[in-house]
Amino acid sequence: MVRADVIARSITKAVVASEDPSARRSRLRRLQRSFEALFTIYHVRLYQYAAELFQRLRREWNIDASSYTDSFQPSHDQWNALKAKSDMGYSGSTFFTTLDDKYIVKSVPRHFEHSFFRDDLLVLYVEHLSKNTSSLLIRIMDFLAADSAYKFSPAILFGFAPSHHIVMENLLVGQEEGEQNGQKYHRDSWRVDSTNGQEAEDKPWKWQTWDLKPTSYFFPERDIAQGKLTSQATKSRLADEFNDKLYLTKEQAEIFESELAKDTELLQRVNAVDYSLFLVRIPVPTAERKSPGQEEEVGQEDPFADPNESDPSATAGPDLATTAPTPAVPPFTPPSPPSWRTGIRSADGRFIYRASILDFFWSKDKLQPKVMTRLVDLWNKIDVEGDKGPMSITTSSIKDTFVSSKIQAVLPQITIPPTLGTPDNVTTVIVDTSALPLERPVLAKEIRKSNVILLVYSDHYSYERVALFWLPYFRSLGVNVPVILCANKSDLVQSTTSKQVVEEEMLPVMSEWKEIDSCIRTSAREHHNVNEAFFLCQKAVTCPIAPLFDVKESQLKPGCAEALKRIFYLCDKDKDGYLNDQELRGFQMRCFEKELHDDDLQYIKDTVETMMPDDDMSRGISPDGFLLLNRLYAEKGRHETIWIILRMFQYTDSLSLQESFLHPKFNVPEFASAELGPAGYRFFVDLFLTSDRDGDSVLNEKELSTLFAPTPGIPHRWLEDGFPACTVRNEAGHVTLQGWLAQWSMTTFMSPKTTLEYLAYLGFESTDRSDPSTTAALKVTKARKRRRKAGRVQRNVIYAQILGAAHAGKSSLLDVFLGRPLSQQYHPTIQPRVVVNTVELPGGKQCYLILKELGESEAAVLENKTMLLDQCDLLVYCYDSSDPDSFDHIIELKKKHAHLEDMPSMYVALKADLDRATQRSEVQPDTYVMDVQRMPQGPPVHTSAAWPTIQELFVAIAEAGLEPNTAFPKPIGDENDGKLLQYGLAFGAFVCATAGAVVIWKRATGDHG
């Protein structure tokens, strides 16, 4: 954008306030200009070359000088007078339009182009346009050249900014207004019968343009270097085909041909090549068309008459009290009589045509075009196999013309570089091969290296060999690549149509051999479907149909259908099972970056309703309707559309999600942990609310099943933990929002990889431009250190393990934590059990507390010192205060596993509602905790799962995890160290006081003296 803005300002200044290059400048001024030129990257001072010539032309074209310069003045809300256009050509030029769309500015950066126009064509061009006011040559308003001081500036030497520009008329002036009004009035008042192009059928209000290059005026060698080896999609834009007709009166046609002859005769005289006829076709509203027998004479009708004026000759249309206004007339030609630059109304009244000859800056006498004709390189692979006609197809694809002279039996391989517009930006190599038996080893080698095979036949004999020899031969080599079946030399068989060839020859072979991806009929002599054949080869590799569609069954394959169902679910934002209008528009914009217009949306609905009449279209498109639309794409050969959708949602060619998408790089440092960030919590809250279809604030089994439909199912870790029993549920056993968020908080803490994977499956979309992946939903906490110093851990999730002897009441503690009723029957814990819930801390802040009972795996877990220290925040030792043998288990654990002393811990006496028993241990619990362990908490916490105050225990556990210094055992001698510290502080205070007194005494005695 910076480059475009700087170039635009240079152009504007040159037009509005151009300096006279012939004027004398002071030496200081010249030095200043030269110095300035050395330190600019994009800025180039421009001036109006041959200004008097172009001023004369503008006067002859009735262009007012002030009106012309006003077009290059910025408006009140714009700081630049030009708009950059990035998709108006393929020559590497920079394009701008004025804000009023009256003029186009095109850069002419290459020396052989602007020197040809300046030295060879300019004077002839001015004379020709002066004599022929109806000339079709594009009207050039100005020719801007770089100041001589900038000749060796970095901007020009390194190609950062163009050195020359031309200002010319814009034949598309009024397009935006015309199309907007056309779309507004289209449904009731417009009808276009032309079948030229899908866009004309679907959007008849659209202006259509063609860049037509007549063969007799075309310079094919230039396109060999600049794009001749590209896909048909790009080639068709470089040289369009106009498959319709121009409906003109006899007089209009004669004038048109006469002007074309005059203009092209001038261009041929100076050896100009590669120029084109730019044709614009503008649909006319029904109400403005003339009734039969009411056409006016040519030159007597203003094609852009004021729409508010009544027209007695207009045909009445439905509800046309106000007709769609036609586009504005370009300012540089009087509207009457009409011309090919203002618009010629077609003889049938349906269209307005504009036309002009463009791009006449190439001369085949210049050195660089001659050199560029030799640019052809070689790369990745398309094999051309068969018995008849492959060489002519390859040659025709390159040269765009049929080579009638004898050509070599096997052509050298040819490369289509990725920069020339090939599908998916891939490099393609075309390898011609021989069918001779002597060349069979080379043929086999090339086939094994190929990605796709173009199998060509041209007569009955070579057709029979397709199924009898070639396809079995491919299988014998063990290759599994798509085959494109091509019937060449269609110009020799005039009696059969393409439809007959497909039905009688190709479909029987395709039904028998699954390797055949598609088929096509071509003619190298007539250049019919040659480029399309190679485009099919490219598409067969970049967008293969085999993984998507079963041709025999005419159905989407299961893997493709499952992927599309997941995509449907992700696009169904309200989770009602239908894609409504807004969701369809969002899907269109996300996949194709284009808006879905109302008429296109209605067409989609009509198509689904026609084929699925039982669907309720008032609610939107159902999953079956969505699959139907994609099946239709595959049946019509537009399976690249399905691939665009799949790849937009991160699917690979094997229809699995990309590994980097499911498992992005996410490192958690030692002693740190992963937690959900604000974006993650917001996503899971929204997911819960949209999945709660009955609005009861819980997720039942059906809702959970629907929620996890686009995933492999409920996470395996959850099932191991007994979900949903491990989190908060209501009385019916359904997960609440609190339990839902707690479960994901625990999953993120224990296994962030699982959370990232399910965020991808469930469709999380990051709004953080710096982190567009699923990792934006998570955050990494600050690494905690095992320290006894005071300090609070910056964490929202605390993990504590519950240790203790059997019958101590650990399971009841976990049940009460989740709000479950106590069980009166004892059930021993065999497998580890983990639960999670929120805890409200003093001050109102909440955190998530994970409690885990180890069961019979307690000994094994405690042996693993590394895992215990890395994950666990706190150990909670529990014993049954009514069982005299319960506490001894804790003492034995501490003796056996000395590293437990390095862990923060708490001691809890459960079942305090029963009679307290004296423990048969070496030391009683109170003495052990206070005197032996010297715990800051004081004696063990006495509580009972049956008491309401049990909730205070969970708060105490959470706070101990957040402030681990309060839960570390005090080392022996800690009290003496404390006393020494107190004595040290007292002594220090005494020394400071004495020193202060001495200083005061000295000052007092000094003043006295």
N, C-alpha and C positions, 0 to 999 in steps of 0.2 A: 504494500500500500504506500510506503514512503516513496519508493521509486516512481510509482504511477503519479503520485501527487506532485512530485518535483518536476517530472516531465510535463505534466499538464500545465503547471504554472509557467514553464518556459514557453510553451505553445501559446498560452493566453497572452503573455506579455508581448510576444512577437507579433500577434495579430492586432492587439489593441494599441501598443505603443512601440512599433518597430523602428529601429534606427536605420539610417541610410548608411550602408556599408561603404559607399564611395566617399562619404564625408571625411575630411581630414581630422585626425585625432592628434592630440599632443603626445609627445614621447612618454610623458608620465602616464597618460591615459592608456597608451598601448602596453606599457610595462605593467600597469595595474591589471589590465585584462589578462595578460599572459600569466601573471602570478596567480590570479584567481582561477584560471583554467587548470593549473597544476594541482589544485587542492579541492577539486570537486569530483564527486563520484557519479552523480546523476544529473546535475545541473549543466545545461548547455545553453549558451546565449544563441538565440535564433534570430534571423531576419527574413523579411519577405523577398525572396529571389524574384527578379523580373517583375517587380511590383506594378510597374506601369502596364505591362501586358495583361496581368490579371485584373487590374482595375478597369481596363477597357472591356474585358470580357464581362465583368460584373455589371458594368453600365449597359452593355448590350442585352444582358439578361434581366434588366430592370431590377437589379438588387441595389437598394439604397445603402450608401456607405455606412451611415449611422446604424441602420437596422442590422447590417452584417456584423459590425463590432459589438452591438448590444448582445448578440447571441453568445459572445465570449466574455460577458460580464457575469460574475456570480450573483445569485439571487440573495434576498435578505437573510435567508436561513441556510445558505450554503457558503462555504469559504473557498470553494473551488468551482470554476466555471465549466469544467469538463467532467464527464463520467467515464471511468475506465471500463472497457469491454474486453472480456477475456476469451470469448468463444465466437469470434467472427471470421476466423481464417486459419490457414495452416502454413503460412509462410514465415512464421516467427515474428511478424510485425506486431506493433503495439497499436491498439485501437482505442479511440475515445469518441464520445458524442457530446455535443453541446447540451446544456440542460433543457433547451427547448426542442431537442431532437432534430433540428433543421440540418445540421452538418455532422459529418463524420471526419475525424482526423486519423489518418493512417500513417504509420512510420514507414519510411523506405530506407532501412538501415544498410543494405548491401550496396557496395560501391557500383557494381555493374548495373544495378537497377536505376539508382538516381542519376548516374552519369548518362545512361541511355536516354532517360526522359529529358534531362537538361540539355545534352549536347546534340542528340539526334532527333528527338520528337517534339520538343516544346514549341518551336516556331511553326512547324507544320500543324501541330495540334491547334494552336491559336488561330491560324489562318483557316483551318477546316471548320472550327466551331463558329468563326465569324461569318463564314459564307453559308453554313448549313445550320440554321437555327433549330431544325428538327432532328439534328444528329442524335444518335443513340449513345455516343460516347459519354461516359460519365462526366458531369460538369465539375471541373477542378477550380476551386475558388482561389487557392493560394498554394504556393510552393515554398516551404520554409526550409532554410539551410542554416548550418552552423556557422557562427562567426569564425573568421580566419584564425583568431587567437586561440580557438578551442580545437584546432586541427589535430594537435598532438596531446590533447588532454587525456587523462586516464579514462574519463567517461566514454570517449569515442574510440580510443586505441584498444581498450579491453571490452568494448561492446556493452558497457553498463547502460548507456543511453543512446538512442538513435541520433544520427547527425542530420537527417532530413525527414520532413513530413509533408504530406499533401492534405489539403482541406477540400473535401468534396461534398456534393449534395447527398442527402440521406433519403433513399427511396422508401424507407420504412417509417417516415414521419407520420404520426397519427396512428401507429399500430396499437399502442396500448389503449388509447381511448376507443378506437374502433372495435377491438376485441372485447373490451369490457361491456360496451353497449350491445355488441352482438350476442354475447353470452346472456345478457339480461333479457333480451327479446327473442332468444333462440327458440324456446319451447313452443311458442304460439305462432311466431311469424317468420321463421327462417326455414328454408329447406334447400339442401344442396344435394344434387343427384350424382355428383362426380364420384367415381370409384377409385380415384387416384390417391391411394394412401389411406391407411387406417385412421390417421388423425383427421382427415377430411370427413370420414364417415362418423367418427365419434364426436368431433368438435367442429361443426360446420362454420362456426363464427371465426375460426382461426385463420389468420393470414398465412398463406403458403408461399414458400420461396424455393427457387431452383437455381443452382449455379451450373449453367449448361455450357459444355465445351464441345463445339462441333469438331468432328474428326478431321476435317480438312484444315482446321486452324490450330489443331492441338499439337503440342511438341512433346511426344511421349517420353523422350529421354529425360526430361526434367523430372517427371514423376517417378521414374525408376529410382532416382536418388532421393526424392522428397516424399515418397509415399506410395509408389506403385506396387510395392510388395506388401501392402497392408491387407487387413481383412476387408471383406466386402462392405462391412458397416462403415468403415472409414473411406474406402474408395468411392462409395456411393455419395458421400458428402463432398469429396474432392471434385467429382464430376457427376452431377446428378443426372438422372434420366426422367424426362417428362413424358409419361405414358399416356397422357390425356391429349386433348386437342385445344388449340386456340380458336375460339368461335368468333370469327371476325367477318365483317362485311367485305365485299370484294374491294372496295376502295381502301378500307383499313389495311387489308392484306397487301395491296399493291404499295401503299406508302411504307409499310413496315419492311417489306423486302427491298424496296428502293434504298431506304436509309441504311439497312444492313449492308447492302452492296457497296455503298459509298464509304462507309466506315471501315469495313474490312479491307477494301482496296487500299486505303491509306495505311493500315497496319501492315499489310503484306508488302507494301512499298519499302517500309523501314525494317522488314524482317522481324516484326514483333510476333511473339508466339505465346501460347498458354493463356491467352485472354479468354474471357467467358461472357456469356449473356446472362445477366442477373434478372430473373423473372419473378415478379410478385403477383399473386392472384388474391384478390380481395373479394369475399362473398358480399352479395348485395341483399339487403333486407327484402322480403317478399313484397312489402308495400311499395317499394321504390321501383320494382320491375315493371316494364311496360306490358300491357296486354297485347295479345296477338293483333297485328295490323296497326299498332300504334307506335312503332319504333320511329324515332326522328332521324333525320339525316345526320351523317357523320359530321361532327364539328358544330352541330347546332344545339347540343345538349351539354349542360354542365354536370359532369358526373358527381360533383360534390355540392350539389345545390343545398340551400338551407333547408334542413328537415322540418322546420316549423312552417315553411310556406306550403300552401296546399298544392296538390298536383292532381289535376282532374283526370289525368291519364293513368294514374296508379291503380293497380289491382287491389281491391279491398281484401284485407286479411283479417283473421279473427282477433278481435279486441286490439285494434291498432289505432286507438285514439292518438297515441304518441308513438311514432316510429323511431327505430334506433337511428341516431344521427350518424352520418357517414364521417370518415376521417377528415381532418383539417387539410386544406390545400397547401402544398409547399409554397413558401413565400417567393421563390426565385423564378417562377414562371406564371404568367397570367392564367387564370383558370379557364379562359375561353379564347380560342378553341381548345379542346382537350388535347393533350399530348401524351406520349408514352412515359413521361416522367411525372405528370400530374395524375394520369389514369385514363385508360381507354375502356369504355364500357363494351362488354362482349355483345355479339350480335343477338344472343338469346336473352340478354339482360340479367344474367345470373351473377356475373363477375365484373370486376374492374381490374384491368391489367396495368401493371407498370413494368418497364424494362429499361435496361441500360447495359452498355458494354463496360466491363471492369478489367483490372489487372493486366494492362498492356505495357508492363515495365520490363519484360524479358525480351532479349534479342538473341537469336541463335548465333550471331556473329561475335558475341562477347566471349571472353576466355573462360570465365568461371562456369557458365552453363555447359560449355563443352567438357570441362574437367569433371563436372558433377555427373555427367552421363555414365561415367565408368564406376560409380559407387554401387557395388553389390557384394555383400559379405555372406558368410555361411555359419549356421548353428543347428539347434535341436530338431526334431525329426518328424517328417511325414514321408512314408514310403508310398510310391506310386507303382502299383503292380498291375499286371494284366497283359493281354495279348494285343490289343488294338487301341491305338490312339493316345496313350498316356503322354508321349513326348509333346504332341501338339497341344494337349491340355496345359502342360506345364509352361510351354512357351507362350501360349495365349494368355495365361494368367500373368506372366511377367510383362509382356509387351502390350497387352490389351488389344492386340490385333492378331489375326491369323497369319501365320507364316506359310505362304504357299510354296516357297522354294523347298528343296530337299534339306532336311535337317539331320543332325547326327542321331544315331540310334539311341544313345543314352546321353541325356543332358547332365552337365555337372550339377552338383547339389547347390541349392539356393537357400539363403537365409532370409527370413522375415524378422528383422530386429524388433525387440519389445517396444522401442520408442515410436514405432510407426502405427500404433493403435490396435495391435492384435488383442484378442480377448484375454482378459485377466492379466494383461501386461506380460505375456510370455514370449520367449523366443521360439520361433518355428523354423525347422529345416525341412525342405522338400528334397527327397532323394529319389531320383528316377532310377529304375532298375530294368534289367533285361530278362526276358522269359526264355532265352536260349539255354539249352541243357548245359553248355559249357560254362555258363555264368551262374549255375545253380549254387555253388559254394558262397559266392559273393552275395547272392540273393538271400540265402539262408542267414548269413551274418547280419545283413541289414534288417531283415524281418525281426530277428531276435532283439535288435537294438531299438526298434521302432516303438512308438507310443500309439500309433493309429495307422491303418492301412487303407489306401484308396484303391479299390479293386475295379479296374476299368474293362469294359467289353464294348463291342461295337456291332457285332453281327451274330447270327444264330450259332455259328461254330464257337466263337469266343464266349457266348452266353452259356452254352452247354458246359464248357470247361470250368465255369465258376463253381458249380456244384460237384462236378465229377473230378476236378483236379485241384483247383486253387484252395478251396475251403478245407478239404481233407489234408492238403499239404501243410496249411497253416497249423492244423491240429497236430500233425505229425511232428512239427517242430516244437510243440509244447508251449506255444505263445498264447497268451490270453489278452489280446488287445482288440478294441473295436474295429470293425471293418465298415467302410463306406462303399456301397455298391453304386457304380457310376455307369450309366448307359451313354456312351459317347457317340458322336457323329449323328446326332438326331436330325441334322439338316439333310441327310441322305434318305431318310424315311419320312416322307411327307404324308403318307396315308394313315398313320397312326398318331393318336394324341398321347400326351404325357400320361393322362389318366389311364389309357389302355395299357401302356407299357408298364405302369406301376401295378395294375391289377393282374395282368396276364403274365408278366415276367418276374417282377421284383417281389411281390408279396408271397408267392409260393416259396421262393428261396428264403426269404426272411423268416417265414413261419417254421422252416426246417432247421435253419442255422441261427442259433442265438447270438453268434458273434457279430452278425450284421446289425449295426446300430441304426443306420438310415440309408436311404437311397435317393438318387438324383439323376435327372436326364440332362445331358449337356451337348453343346456343339462348339468346338473350338473355332470352326470357320465363322460362325455367326456370333461368336463370343457370348453364347447363351449359357448362363448358370455356371460358367467356369470359376469365377471367384467364389460363388456360393458353394461349390464343391469343396474348395479348400477351407472355406469358413466352417463347413460341416465337420471337416476333419479336426480343426482346432477346437470346435465346440464339443466333439466327442471325447476329447481328452480333458478339457477344462470343466465341462459340464456333462459328465457321462449320464446316460439315461438308465443304464443297467441297475445301479443301486436303488433307483427310485421307482421304476415302473415295470410291471410284468406285462409284456406286449401280448402274450398269448391269452392271459386272463383279463387283460384290459383293466387292471387294478393297480393301485399303489402297493408297493411291497411293504410288508409289516414294519420293517425298520424305518422306512420313510414315513409311514402313517403314524407311528408312535412319536417320531420327532415332530411332525406337524401338529399332533394333538398337544404336545407340550408347549409348542409355540402358541397355539390357540389359547391354552390356559394362561400363559403369561400375558397375553394381550387382553384377556378378559379381566379387566381391572376390577370390576364390581363383583366378579365371581358368580354371575347369574347364569352361566352356561351359554351365553349368547354374546356375539360381538355386535354391539350397537353402532350407530353411525359415528359417534365420537371415537370409539375404540378402533373402528375400521380406518378412520382417517389417521389416527395415531400410528396404526400398523403400516399404512401406506407411506407416511412420512419417514418412519424409522427405517424401512427396508429400501425404499426407492427415492427418498428425499424429494418427493413431489407431492403436491396437494391432491387429494381425491375430490374431484368436482362433483357436484350434485348429480349431473346426468350420468357420470361414470358409476357413481354409487348406485343409482337406480338401475342401471344396466346390470350390475352385479346381482342385485336383488332379484330382478326379473329373470335372470338366467337360472339362479338357484330355485326360484319359485316354479319355473317351467319344468325343471327336471325333478323337483321334490315338492310336489303340491301339498303334501301333508305338513310341511314345516310352517311354523308360525313366524312369518316374516316381519310381523309388527314388533317382535322383540329383538330381531336382528338375525345374524347368520349363526346357525348352530354348528357344532363340531362336524357333523356329517356334511353340512353345506360347505364348510371350509375345506374339507377333504375333497369334496366334489369339484370345487373350483381348481384345486391343484391337480386333480386327475385330468381335468379338461386341458390344463396347460400341457401336461405330458402327452396327451393324445394328439394335440395340435402341433407337437414338435417344439414347444416353447418351454422345455424343461429347464433351460437356463434361468427362467424366472424362479423356479422352485429352489435352485441352487443359490440364487441371490438371497432368498428368504432364509434358507438353512445356514448359510455362512454368516449372515447378519446376526444370527443367534448362536454363533460360535461352534457350528457343527463342522466336522472334518469330512473328507471324502468317504470315509467308512461309516458315516452317520453317527459317530460318537462325538461327545463334546471334547473340545480341545483340552489337553492336559494342563496347559498354562492357564486356561480359564477356570478349570475346576480346582487346581492346586497352585495358585500363584505363590511367588516367593514371599515367605513371611517368617521371619526369624524372631524367636523369643530368647533374649539373653539369659544366662544362668541367674537363678534366684529371682528373675522377673516372671510375670505372668501375663496372659492375654485376657482381655475383657471386651465386652461389647461397647462400642462407642455410641454417641448420640444417634448417628445415622443407622446403626445396627438396631438399637432399641426401637427407633421410629419405624423401621421396616417391619420388625416382628409384631409390633402393635398393630400396624395397618393390616398386616397379613391376618392376624387374629380376628380383627373386626370385620374384614371382608369375607372371611371364611365362616363366621358365625351367622349362618343363613337364617336361623330361627330367632335370633336376637335375644337369646337367654343368657348371654355373657359367659357361656362355657362352650367348649368344643366337644361334641359327642363323637362316637366312633365313626359315623358316616361323614361328619364334617372333617374329621382328621384324615380319613381316607381320601376325600376330595382334595384337601389341602396338599397332601403328599403325592398327588397323582403325577405331577411332572418330575418326580424324583424316583430313585430306586425303592422307595418305601421309607418307613420310619427308621431312623438311624440305628444301626446294629448295636451301638453302645447304649442307646436308650432301652432297647429290648433286654440287654444284659442287666441293666439297672432296674428292670421291672416296670418301666413306664406304662401307665401314668401313676403307678403306686408310689413312685419316688418323689413326687412333687405335690403341689396343692390341688385338691379336687373338691367338688361339692359333694353333697350327700349321695348323689346318684353315681358318683365315681367319674364325673366328667371334668376335664381340665379347665381351670379358671385362667383368666388373663395373668393373675399373679403367679400361678404355677407355670404357665407357658413361658413367661419371661425368666422365671427362676431356672427352668430346665435349660433354656438356651444359655443363660449365664454360666451354669455349671458345665455345659458342653464346651463352651468357649474356653473356660478355665482348664478343663481336663484335656481337651483335644481341639485346639483351634483349627486344625486341618479339617475336621468334620464340619465345623461351622462354616468355614469358607466354601467347602464343597456344596453344602446345602443352600448357602446364599446364592451360588451360581445356578443350582437347579431351580430354585424358587424365583429367580428373576430379579435379584437385587441390582439396581442401577445407581451407580455413584454419581453424585452431583459435584464432586470435587474434581476439578480439572487436573489438579496436580497428582491425583491418585484415582484413575478411572476404574480400577479393578475392585473386586470384592473386599480387598484388604482395607478399603476406606470405612467399612462397617466395624472394624476392630481397632483396638488400641493396645499398646504394650505399657504395662505399669513400670514404674521405676524399680530397678533391682533392689530387693531388700537384703540387708546384711544381718547375719546372726550376731547381733550385738546386744550388750546389756545396758547400753546408754539409753537415756530417755529420748523418745522420738516416736512419732506416729507414722505408720506405714500408709502410703498413698494408694489404697486399694479399695475396691468396692465388693470384692468377693473374698471370703475367708473360708479356708478349708481346715477342718479339725477332725482328728481320728479319735474314736471312742474306744478306750481299752478297759479291760476288767475281766473278772472271773465270770464263769457261767452263772446264771440266776441273779446277776447283779442289777438287772433292770435296764440294760442298755437298749433293748428293742422297744420297751415301753417309752423310754426317753425319746426315741426317734418317732414313734407314733404320735406322742403328744406334740412334738415339734411341727408335725403336719396337720394337727388339729383332729386326729383320729381318736375314737373312743378306745379306752384301755381294754385289753383282752384278759379275761380271768384265767385263761388256760395257758400254760407254758409251752412255747414253741422254740426249740433250740435253733440258733442261727448257724446254718451250715455254710452257705455262700456269703460272700461279703455283701453288705447292704449299704446303700448310699441314699441320702435324701437331701433336699435343698428347699429353702424357704427364705423369705425376707425377714429381717430383724430391724426394728426401729430403735435407733440409738438415742441417748439423751441429746436433746436439741432438735429432734425431728428427722435427722438424716437416716436414710435406710441403706442397708447393705445386704448382700446375699451370703447366707451361711450354709456351707456344705458340711454335713455330718456323715461320717462313715464308720460303720461297725464291721470289723474285719472277720468275725466268725472264726471258723476253723483255720483260716489262712493267716491268723494273727502272727504266729511264730515266723512264718516265711516272710511276711511283710517286714517285720521288725528286724529281720536279719539283713534286709537290703537297705543298708545305711544311706546310699546315694539317693535312691528314690524317695526315701522317707524325708531326708533333709531338703531335697529339691522342691517337693510339692507341698508337704504338710506345713501349716502355719502354727498348729497347736495340738498338743496331746492332752486329752481329757481322761484322767484316771478315775474310774467309777468303781464303787464297791457297795455291797449291800450292808447297811448299818445294822440290820437285824440278824445277819449271818456271821458268827464268830470267825469263820474261816475265809471270809471274802477278801479282806485287806491284804492277807499274806501273799496273795497272787500278785499284787502290785509290787511288793518288796522284792519278790523273786524275779519279776520282769526287769526291774531296775538293776539287780545284781548281774543278770545274765546278759543284758544289753547295755553296756556302759555308755554307748553313744547317746542314749536317751537323755543323759544329763545335759546334752547340748541343745535340747529342744525346749521351747516354752511349754509350760504345762499347767494344768489345773487339777485339783483333787475334789471329787464330788461324792458325798455320801448319800446314796439313794435309799428309797423306802423309809424315809424318816417318819412316816406316819405310823410305822410299827415300833415295837419296843426296841430300844437300842441294846445291842449285845457287846460285851467286852471281846475284843479281837484276840485270837490266839496267835498273834504274831510277835516277833521279837520286840517291836515297839508299837505302842498304841498310835492310831492315826493322827491325833492332835499333836503328840510329841514328835512323830516322824515328819509331819509337814512343817511344823513351826521351828523345831530345834535341829532335826537332822538335815532336812532339805532347806530350812530357812526360807520358806516361800513368802513373798511379799503379800500374798492374799490372806495370810493368817491361817486359821484352822480350816479343814475341809468344809465345803459348802454343804449343809444338810438340807435336803429338799426331798420332795416326793412327786412322782408323776401325777398323783391324784390331787395335788395342791394347785390352786390358781397361780401361786407365786413361782411356779416352775418356769414361767416366761422370763423371769429375771435372770435365771441361769443362762438362757440363750443369749441375752444381752451381755452378760458377764463374759461368756465365751467369745463373742464377737469383739468386745473391747480388748480382751486379752490378745486376740489375734492382731488387732490393729496397733496395739501398744505392747510389743513383745517384751519390753524391759520389765513390765509388771508381772510377767509370768516365768521369769528365769529363776532357778534356785540360786540363792546367795552362796558364794564360796566361803569356805572356812577362813576366819580372820577378817571377814568383811566389817564386823562391828568394831574391831580394834582399829582397822583402817579408818573407819568413820570417826572414832574418837581422836586419832592422830590428826585427822583433817581439822576437827574442831579446835584442837590445841594449836595447830599451826595457824589457823585463822585468828585465834585470840592473840597469839604472840605477834603476828603481823600487825594487828590493830594497835597493840601496845607500842611497837617500834614506831609506827607512823605517828602516833600521838606524841611520843617523846621527841621525835624529830621536829614535829611542828612546834612544840613548846620551846625547844632550843632556838629555832629560827626567830620566833617572836621575841624571846629574851634578848638575842643579839641585836635585833633591830631597835629594841627599846633602849638598851644601853648605848648603842651608837648614837641615837638621837639625843640622849641625855648629855653625852660627851660633846 
